Every structure is written in structure tokens, then in C-alpha cells.
Amino acid sequence: MKIKTVNNYYTDENTYIVYDENTKNGLVIDPGYKCDGILKAAQDDGVNIKYVLITHCHYDHISDMEQLREKTGAKLVSGDKASIKTNALRKMRNSTI
């Protein structure tokens, strides 16, 4: 397993890309950084983003969540207390991951 940190210097927020070095399948934690920067960081290591994990719903942790999901087809993962109020989450609540 490898963890790559992408820092958003404007809000001092970190986005993490966690992936299996063999399969290159991974997830993004708290995509508050610009979507294109996250995609470039993942592509630099050949990572296939399968999931987007949200730890909590501050704007600096979810600002590019939907754009990243649209571009990668990644599934959204969050706890019930994350309070994400998006159509994507409402759909995901009734499906399995």
C-alpha cells in the first residue's frame, strides 16, 4: 500500500491518494484539492481511482468531490455522520460497496 499526499496550500488541507502498488487500484480521501491536480497526481503513479472517501463535510474536504467522481466513476464512501447532502450520496445509501 502506498499513500500519496496532495496539499492544497490555499486552505492548508491535505488530500490523500491511497493505493495498492500491485493492482494500482486506489481511493482518494477528502478531495478538497483541485480535481485536475488530484487526477494528475494519481495518473503520475498509474492509479485507478475506485473510491472517494469523505471524513467530514467541511468545504475544504469536499469541494471537488462530485467533479472527481464524475471523471473517474468512483464510488462515494462516508459515514452516516458525515452529513453529505448530495444526490450521489442518497443513491449510494441504498447500494453496496
N, C-alpha and C positions, 0 to 999 in steps of 0.2 A: 504494500500500500504506500502511496505517495501523497503528500499534502503540499499543495502549491498555494501561496498567499498572493492575493492581488489587493493592493492597498488603494483606497480612494482618498487621496490627500485632501480633497475639499471638505470632506466630513470626518476624516480620520476613522473611517470604517474599513474593516477587512472583510474581503470575500475569500472563501476558501474553495479550492477545487481538490477534491479527494478522489483518487482513482487507483484501480488495480493496475500495477505495472505490466502484468502479463496480458490481460484482456483489453486494457485501455478503457474500460467502462468506468464511468465516474459520476459524481454528483457535485453540485455547486451549493455551498452553504451561504445564505444571506447575500443574494445578488444585488447589492446596493451600488456596485461599481457600474460604469457604463457597459452595456451589453456587448458592444463590439470589442471592448478591452477584455472582457471575460472570454468571449469566443476566441480571440487571438491567443490568449494565454493557454486555453485548452488545446487549440489547434497546434501550438508550438510543441506540445508534448503528445500530439495524436490522440487526445482524449475524446471519447464519445460521451456526451453529457446525457445521462439517462434520467436523472432526478434533480430537482431543485428543492432544497431543504430550507425552511424558514424557521429560525429560532424564536423570533418575535416580530411584531409588526411596526417597528419604527420605520419612518420613510427611508432612512439611510440603509436599511436592510432589505427593502423590497422594491425599491424604485424601478428596477429593470426586470423584475420577476416575470411579468407577462410577456414582455418582448423576448426574453431569453427562452421561455417555454415555447413561444410560437416558432422561433427559429430552430429549436433543437427537437421539439416534440417531447421534451422531458416531462415526467410526471411530477406533480407537486406533493411534497411531504411536509406536514406541520402537525403540531399537537393541537388538541381541541382548544387550548387556552391561548393560542396564537392570535385569535380574533381576526383572521384574514376574511374579509368580506368581498370576495370576488366570485364571479360565476364559475370560474375554473374550480375553485375550492368546493363550492356547493355540489358540483358534479362529482368531484373526487371523493367526497364524503361517503358516497354510496357505492364506491368501487373498491377493488382490492389492489394492492401494490405488489 
